Amino acid sequence: MLNDTITHAERELYLTLLELAQQQPSAYEWLTRLPTWLNDIKDKANYAHAPAYQASVARLPNLTVNHVDLNSDVLTIDASLNQSQYKQTTALLKQLMPWRKGPFQIGGQIGDDESGIKIDTEWHSDWKWQRVAPHLGRLDGRRVLDVGGGSGYHGWRMAGAGADTVIIIDPSCLFYHQFMAIRHFIGSADAHETGRYRTHYIPVPLEALPEHSQLFDTVFSMGVLYHRQSPFEHLQQLRGQLVKGGELVLETLVVEGDANTVLVPHDRYAQMNNVYFLPSVAALIGWLEKVGFSDVRCVDVAVTSVKEQRQTEWMTYHSLADFLDPNDATKTIEGYPAPMRATLIAKK
Ligand SMILES: C[S@@+](CC[C@H](N)C(=O)[O-])C[C@H]1O[C@@H](n2cnc3c(N)ncnc32)[C@H](O)[C@@H]1O
Protein backbone atom coordinates (compact mmCIF):
# COMPACT_ATOMS: atom_id res chain seq x y z
CA MET A 1 0.00 0.00 0.00
CA LEU A 2 1.28 3.49 -0.86
CA ASN A 3 1.47 6.23 1.78
CA ASP A 4 0.18 9.79 1.25
CA THR A 5 3.12 11.58 2.90
CA ILE A 6 3.77 14.08 0.09
CA THR A 7 0.09 14.96 -0.37
CA HIS A 8 -0.28 15.47 3.35
CA ALA A 9 2.84 17.65 3.55
CA GLU A 10 1.56 19.75 0.63
CA ARG A 11 -1.80 20.20 2.37
CA GLU A 12 -0.06 21.34 5.54
CA LEU A 13 2.00 23.83 3.54
CA TYR A 14 -1.14 25.26 1.89
CA LEU A 15 -2.92 25.62 5.21
CA THR A 16 0.12 27.21 6.86
CA LEU A 17 0.41 29.80 4.09
CA LEU A 18 -3.34 30.41 4.18
CA GLU A 19 -3.24 31.10 7.92
CA LEU A 20 -0.19 33.29 7.46
CA ALA A 21 -1.88 35.27 4.68
CA GLN A 22 -4.60 36.30 7.10
CA GLN A 23 -1.99 38.22 9.12
CA GLN A 24 0.49 38.98 6.30
CA PRO A 25 -1.20 39.60 2.95
CA SER A 26 2.10 39.15 1.07
CA ALA A 27 1.69 35.40 1.68
CA TYR A 28 -1.27 35.41 -0.78
CA GLU A 29 1.25 35.82 -3.58
CA TRP A 30 2.96 32.63 -2.39
CA LEU A 31 -0.40 30.85 -2.36
CA THR A 32 -1.03 31.95 -5.93
CA ARG A 33 2.25 30.45 -7.10
CA LEU A 34 2.19 27.32 -4.97
CA PRO A 35 0.22 25.07 -7.39
CA THR A 36 2.76 25.74 -10.14
CA TRP A 37 5.71 25.18 -7.81
CA LEU A 38 4.37 21.87 -6.56
CA ASN A 39 3.26 20.76 -10.00
CA ASP A 40 6.60 21.55 -11.65
CA ILE A 41 8.56 19.33 -9.28
CA LYS A 42 6.38 16.35 -10.24
CA ASP A 43 6.76 16.93 -13.96
CA LYS A 44 9.13 14.45 -15.52
CA ALA A 45 9.68 16.84 -18.42
CA ASN A 46 11.52 19.02 -15.86
CA TYR A 47 12.97 16.26 -13.68
CA ALA A 48 13.38 12.88 -15.32
CA HIS A 49 13.80 11.14 -11.95
CA ALA A 50 10.80 12.73 -10.26
CA PRO A 51 8.41 9.75 -10.71
CA ALA A 52 11.03 7.32 -9.35
CA TYR A 53 11.77 9.51 -6.32
CA GLN A 54 8.04 9.93 -5.63
CA ALA A 55 7.54 6.18 -5.83
CA SER A 56 10.39 5.57 -3.38
CA VAL A 57 8.83 7.94 -0.82
CA ALA A 58 5.32 6.55 -1.36
CA ARG A 59 6.50 2.97 -0.72
CA LEU A 60 8.16 3.72 2.63
CA PRO A 61 6.49 1.60 5.31
CA ASN A 62 4.48 3.10 8.15
CA LEU A 63 6.46 2.47 11.32
CA THR A 64 5.50 2.79 14.95
CA VAL A 65 7.50 5.84 16.01
CA ASN A 66 8.30 6.03 19.73
CA HIS A 67 10.11 9.34 19.83
CA VAL A 68 11.63 11.94 17.52
CA ASP A 69 14.60 14.05 18.61
CA LEU A 70 15.03 17.13 16.43
CA ASN A 71 17.66 18.46 18.83
CA SER A 72 20.23 15.71 18.51
CA ASP A 73 23.25 15.91 16.19
CA VAL A 74 22.16 12.68 14.56
CA LEU A 75 18.56 13.61 13.84
CA THR A 76 16.91 10.59 15.36
CA ILE A 77 13.57 8.95 14.71
CA ASP A 78 13.27 6.23 17.33
CA ALA A 79 10.99 3.62 15.77
CA SER A 80 10.59 -0.13 15.79
CA LEU A 81 11.57 -1.86 12.56
CA ASN A 82 11.28 -5.56 11.97
CA GLN A 83 13.73 -7.18 9.60
CA SER A 84 11.58 -6.82 6.53
CA GLN A 85 10.85 -3.14 7.29
CA TYR A 86 14.57 -2.57 7.84
CA LYS A 87 15.44 -4.07 4.45
CA GLN A 88 12.62 -2.32 2.61
CA THR A 89 13.35 1.07 4.19
CA THR A 90 17.10 0.83 3.59
CA ALA A 91 16.58 -0.12 -0.07
CA LEU A 92 14.09 2.71 -0.68
CA LEU A 93 16.26 5.32 1.06
CA LYS A 94 19.24 4.15 -0.99
CA GLN A 95 17.24 4.88 -4.13
CA LEU A 96 17.37 8.51 -2.99
CA MET A 97 21.20 8.57 -2.95
CA PRO A 98 23.44 10.54 -2.90
CA TRP A 99 22.59 11.69 0.63
CA ARG A 100 24.74 14.77 1.20
CA LYS A 101 23.33 16.61 4.26
CA GLY A 102 22.61 14.91 7.57
CA PRO A 103 23.12 12.61 9.52
CA PHE A 104 19.79 10.92 10.21
CA GLN A 105 18.90 7.79 12.10
CA ILE A 106 15.73 5.78 11.76
CA GLY A 107 15.15 3.00 14.26
CA GLY A 108 16.79 1.92 17.47
CA GLN A 109 20.19 2.72 18.87
CA ILE A 110 22.79 1.65 16.31
CA GLY A 111 25.02 -0.97 17.89
CA ASP A 112 22.57 -2.21 20.52
CA ASP A 113 19.90 -2.87 17.98
CA GLU A 114 20.65 -3.83 14.42
CA SER A 115 17.22 -2.61 13.32
CA GLY A 116 18.52 1.00 13.22
CA ILE A 117 19.34 2.66 9.89
CA LYS A 118 21.95 5.40 10.08
CA ILE A 119 22.10 7.64 7.03
CA ASP A 120 25.73 8.64 7.25
CA THR A 121 25.70 11.58 4.86
CA GLU A 122 28.62 13.12 2.95
CA TRP A 123 28.50 16.13 5.28
CA HIS A 124 28.54 16.30 9.03
CA SER A 125 25.88 19.03 8.81
CA ASP A 126 25.64 18.85 12.59
CA TRP A 127 29.11 20.40 12.80
CA LYS A 128 27.94 23.44 10.81
CA TRP A 129 24.90 23.73 13.07
CA GLN A 130 27.19 23.61 16.14
CA ARG A 131 29.23 26.51 14.71
CA VAL A 132 26.16 28.59 13.82
CA ALA A 133 23.57 27.90 16.54
CA PRO A 134 25.31 29.58 19.53
CA HIS A 135 25.33 32.94 17.70
CA LEU A 136 21.69 33.08 16.60
CA GLY A 137 19.12 35.43 18.03
CA ARG A 138 16.20 33.50 19.45
CA LEU A 139 14.43 31.15 17.05
CA ASP A 140 11.77 30.29 19.58
CA GLY A 141 8.37 31.27 18.18
CA ARG A 142 9.95 32.75 15.05
CA ARG A 143 9.15 32.32 11.37
CA VAL A 144 12.26 31.09 9.57
CA LEU A 145 13.32 30.65 5.93
CA ASP A 146 16.21 28.30 5.07
CA VAL A 147 17.41 29.11 1.55
CA GLY A 148 19.21 26.20 -0.15
CA GLY A 149 18.29 23.87 2.67
CA GLY A 150 19.36 20.62 0.91
CA SER A 151 17.82 17.53 2.50
CA GLY A 152 16.27 19.71 5.20
CA TYR A 153 18.63 18.64 8.01
CA HIS A 154 19.20 22.21 9.25
CA GLY A 155 15.52 23.08 8.82
CA TRP A 156 14.56 20.26 11.20
CA ARG A 157 17.19 21.54 13.65
CA MET A 158 15.62 25.03 13.43
CA ALA A 159 12.25 23.50 14.33
CA GLY A 160 14.03 21.61 17.13
CA ALA A 161 15.33 24.96 18.38
CA GLY A 162 11.72 26.13 18.77
CA ALA A 163 10.95 27.98 15.52
CA ASP A 164 7.20 28.45 15.03
CA THR A 165 7.35 27.87 11.27
CA VAL A 166 10.28 26.79 9.10
CA ILE A 167 10.12 27.00 5.33
CA ILE A 168 12.99 25.34 3.50
CA ILE A 169 13.48 26.20 -0.15
CA ASP A 170 15.81 24.46 -2.60
CA PRO A 171 15.41 23.76 -6.33
CA SER A 172 16.76 20.20 -6.13
CA CYS A 173 14.20 17.51 -6.96
CA LEU A 174 16.28 14.86 -5.19
CA PHE A 175 16.70 16.85 -1.96
CA TYR A 176 12.96 17.63 -1.93
CA HIS A 177 12.22 13.91 -1.95
CA GLN A 178 14.89 13.22 0.70
CA PHE A 179 13.08 15.73 2.91
CA MET A 180 9.78 13.97 2.20
CA ALA A 181 11.30 10.60 3.13
CA ILE A 182 12.37 12.00 6.49
CA ARG A 183 8.99 13.76 6.86
CA HIS A 184 7.33 10.39 6.33
CA PHE A 185 8.93 9.04 9.51
CA ILE A 186 8.77 12.26 11.53
CA GLY A 187 5.02 12.48 10.84
CA SER A 188 3.48 15.07 13.11
CA ALA A 189 6.29 14.99 15.70
CA ASP A 190 7.22 18.59 14.78
CA ALA A 191 3.60 19.80 14.92
CA HIS A 192 1.99 22.56 17.00
CA GLU A 193 -0.71 21.67 19.54
CA THR A 194 -3.18 22.37 16.71
CA GLY A 195 -1.64 19.48 14.78
CA ARG A 196 -0.30 21.78 12.05
CA TYR A 197 3.22 20.92 10.84
CA ARG A 198 5.93 23.46 11.59
CA THR A 199 8.51 22.40 8.98
CA HIS A 200 7.80 22.77 5.27
CA TYR A 201 9.66 22.51 1.98
CA ILE A 202 9.08 24.39 -1.27
CA PRO A 203 11.16 23.08 -4.19
CA VAL A 204 12.12 26.42 -5.73
CA PRO A 205 15.19 28.68 -5.93
CA LEU A 206 15.20 31.95 -4.00
CA GLU A 207 14.71 33.91 -7.24
CA ALA A 208 11.28 32.27 -7.74
CA LEU A 209 9.85 33.75 -4.53
CA PRO A 210 7.88 37.01 -4.53
CA GLU A 211 10.60 39.62 -4.06
CA HIS A 212 9.51 41.72 -1.11
CA SER A 213 7.55 39.25 1.00
CA GLN A 214 8.97 40.45 4.34
CA LEU A 215 7.57 37.33 5.99
CA PHE A 216 10.49 35.97 8.01
CA ASP A 217 12.13 36.86 11.33
CA THR A 218 15.27 34.90 10.42
CA VAL A 219 16.57 34.00 6.98
CA PHE A 220 19.41 31.50 6.54
CA SER A 221 21.52 31.25 3.40
CA MET A 222 24.19 28.64 4.01
CA GLY A 223 26.41 27.34 1.22
CA VAL A 224 24.54 29.17 -1.55
CA LEU A 225 26.14 32.59 -2.16
CA TYR A 226 29.25 31.24 -3.94
CA HIS A 227 26.99 29.38 -6.38
CA ARG A 228 25.33 32.63 -7.45
CA GLN A 229 26.58 34.59 -10.46
CA SER A 230 25.13 37.80 -8.99
CA PRO A 231 25.94 37.80 -5.28
CA PHE A 232 24.42 41.25 -4.72
CA GLU A 233 21.12 40.15 -6.20
CA HIS A 234 21.17 37.13 -3.86
CA LEU A 235 21.78 39.37 -0.84
CA GLN A 236 18.99 41.74 -1.91
CA GLN A 237 16.60 38.84 -2.42
CA LEU A 238 17.43 37.52 1.06
CA ARG A 239 16.82 40.98 2.49
CA GLY A 240 13.44 41.16 0.75
CA GLN A 241 12.25 38.05 2.64
CA LEU A 242 13.03 39.53 6.07
CA VAL A 243 10.77 41.59 8.31
CA LYS A 244 12.25 44.92 9.40
CA GLY A 245 14.67 44.17 12.24
CA GLY A 246 14.93 40.52 11.12
CA GLU A 247 18.17 38.54 11.17
CA LEU A 248 20.16 37.19 8.22
CA VAL A 249 22.48 34.23 8.78
CA LEU A 250 24.88 33.99 5.88
CA GLU A 251 27.39 31.17 5.57
CA THR A 252 29.65 31.00 2.55
CA LEU A 253 33.14 30.22 1.26
CA VAL A 254 35.67 32.98 1.94
CA VAL A 255 39.36 33.63 1.33
CA GLU A 256 42.01 35.42 3.39
CA GLY A 257 42.45 39.08 2.51
CA ASP A 258 41.39 42.70 2.98
CA ALA A 259 38.23 44.56 2.04
CA ASN A 260 39.30 44.55 -1.62
CA THR A 261 39.99 40.82 -1.93
CA VAL A 262 37.65 38.58 -3.91
CA LEU A 263 38.58 35.34 -5.65
CA VAL A 264 36.74 34.46 -8.85
CA PRO A 265 37.94 30.99 -9.88
CA HIS A 266 38.68 30.93 -13.58
CA ASP A 267 37.24 27.49 -14.16
CA ARG A 268 36.51 24.92 -11.46
CA TYR A 269 36.97 25.39 -7.72
CA ALA A 270 37.48 22.14 -5.75
CA GLN A 271 36.10 20.46 -8.89
CA MET A 272 32.82 22.42 -8.69
CA ASN A 273 32.00 24.14 -11.98
CA ASN A 274 29.45 26.52 -10.49
CA VAL A 275 31.53 28.63 -8.09
CA TYR A 276 31.68 32.37 -8.75
CA PHE A 277 32.62 34.80 -5.94
CA LEU A 278 34.71 34.00 -2.85
CA PRO A 279 35.21 37.27 -0.94
CA SER A 280 37.34 37.90 2.15
CA VAL A 281 35.36 38.34 5.36
CA ALA A 282 36.08 42.10 5.23
CA ALA A 283 34.78 42.31 1.64
CA LEU A 284 31.66 40.30 2.55
CA ILE A 285 30.90 42.63 5.46
CA GLY A 286 31.16 45.53 2.97
CA TRP A 287 28.76 43.76 0.54
CA LEU A 288 26.17 43.24 3.27
CA GLU A 289 26.40 46.87 4.35
CA LYS A 290 26.15 48.03 0.74
CA VAL A 291 22.79 46.29 0.30
CA GLY A 292 21.49 47.85 3.51
CA PHE A 293 22.16 45.38 6.33
CA SER A 294 23.39 46.72 9.66
CA ASP A 295 25.12 45.29 12.75
CA VAL A 296 27.06 42.94 10.48
CA ARG A 297 29.38 40.60 12.37
CA CYS A 298 31.42 37.55 11.50
CA VAL A 299 30.83 34.92 14.19
CA ASP A 300 32.82 31.99 12.84
CA VAL A 301 35.50 31.08 10.32
CA ALA A 302 36.36 27.40 9.78
CA VAL A 303 38.49 25.50 7.31
CA THR A 304 36.50 22.52 6.03
CA SER A 305 38.12 19.25 7.03
CA VAL A 306 38.05 15.92 5.23
CA LYS A 307 36.28 14.58 8.32
CA GLU A 308 33.40 17.02 7.86
CA GLN A 309 32.91 16.34 4.13
CA ARG A 310 33.73 12.83 3.00
CA GLN A 311 32.65 9.83 0.97
CA THR A 312 30.32 7.48 2.83
CA GLU A 313 28.17 4.44 2.15
CA TRP A 314 25.31 6.90 1.41
CA MET A 315 27.38 9.18 -0.89
CA THR A 316 29.74 7.08 -2.94
CA TYR A 317 31.04 9.75 -5.36
CA HIS A 318 34.28 11.68 -4.90
CA SER A 319 34.38 14.08 -1.97
CA LEU A 320 36.64 16.76 -0.47
CA ALA A 321 39.75 14.54 -0.11
CA ASP A 322 39.68 14.04 -3.89
CA PHE A 323 39.31 17.77 -4.52
CA LEU A 324 42.41 18.86 -2.57
CA ASP A 325 45.99 18.91 -3.81
CA PRO A 326 47.36 15.47 -2.81
CA ASN A 327 50.70 17.09 -1.82
CA ASP A 328 49.33 20.17 -0.06
CA ALA A 329 45.96 20.02 1.70
CA THR A 330 45.91 23.83 2.06
CA LYS A 331 45.18 24.03 -1.67
CA THR A 332 42.46 22.75 -3.95
CA ILE A 333 43.43 20.51 -6.83
CA GLU A 334 43.30 23.63 -9.04
CA GLY A 335 45.78 25.48 -6.77
CA TYR A 336 43.29 27.80 -5.04
CA PRO A 337 43.10 28.16 -1.23
CA ALA A 338 41.31 25.12 0.27
CA PRO A 339 37.66 25.63 1.30
CA MET A 340 37.22 27.94 4.28
CA ARG A 341 33.77 29.05 5.41
CA ALA A 342 32.58 32.07 7.34
CA THR A 343 29.28 32.68 9.13
CA LEU A 344 28.03 36.26 9.23
CA ILE A 345 25.02 37.60 11.05
CA ALA A 346 23.34 40.85 10.05
CA LYS A 347 20.20 42.86 10.79
CA LYS A 348 17.71 44.32 8.36
C1 LIG B 1 26.29 23.54 -0.71
S1 LIG B 1 24.59 23.17 -0.55
C2 LIG B 1 24.25 23.82 1.06
C3 LIG B 1 23.20 23.05 1.81
C4 LIG B 1 22.93 23.52 3.24
N1 LIG B 1 22.34 24.84 3.26
C5 LIG B 1 24.18 23.51 4.04
O1 LIG B 1 24.68 24.59 4.37
O2 LIG B 1 24.71 22.45 4.35
C6 LIG B 1 23.84 24.38 -1.60
C7 LIG B 1 22.35 24.16 -1.81
O3 LIG B 1 21.80 25.33 -2.42
C8 LIG B 1 20.85 24.92 -3.37
N2 LIG B 1 20.72 26.05 -4.30
C9 LIG B 1 21.47 26.34 -5.40
N3 LIG B 1 21.03 27.46 -5.98
C10 LIG B 1 20.00 27.91 -5.24
C11 LIG B 1 19.12 29.03 -5.34
N4 LIG B 1 19.24 29.89 -6.33
N5 LIG B 1 18.15 29.18 -4.40
C12 LIG B 1 18.03 28.30 -3.38
N6 LIG B 1 18.84 27.21 -3.25
C13 LIG B 1 19.80 27.03 -4.16
C14 LIG B 1 21.41 23.64 -3.95
O4 LIG B 1 20.40 22.85 -4.56
C15 LIG B 1 22.02 23.00 -2.73
O5 LIG B 1 21.13 22.13 -2.08
The ligand as a Gaussian input file, in Angstrom:
#p B3LYP/6-31G(d) Opt

LIG

0 1
 C       26.291000      23.539000      -0.706000
 S       24.593000      23.174000      -0.553000
 C       24.252000      23.821000       1.063000
 C       23.197000      23.049000       1.815000
 C       22.932000      23.516000       3.238000
 N       22.345000      24.838000       3.262000
 C       24.183000      23.511000       4.043000
 O       24.680000      24.587000       4.369000
 O       24.707000      22.454000       4.354000
 C       23.839000      24.380000      -1.605000
 C       22.345000      24.156000      -1.810000
 O       21.802000      25.327000      -2.420000
 C       20.854000      24.924000      -3.365000
 N       20.717000      26.054000      -4.301000
 C       21.469000      26.336000      -5.400000
 N       21.034000      27.461000      -5.977000
 C       19.998000      27.914000      -5.236000
 C       19.121000      29.032000      -5.345000
 N       19.245000      29.889000      -6.325000
 N       18.151000      29.184000      -4.400000
 C       18.032000      28.299000      -3.383000
 N       18.836000      27.215000      -3.249000
 C       19.800000      27.026000      -4.158000
 C       21.408000      23.644000      -3.955000
 O       20.396000      22.854000      -4.564000
 C       22.023000      23.002000      -2.731000
 O       21.128000      22.133000      -2.080000

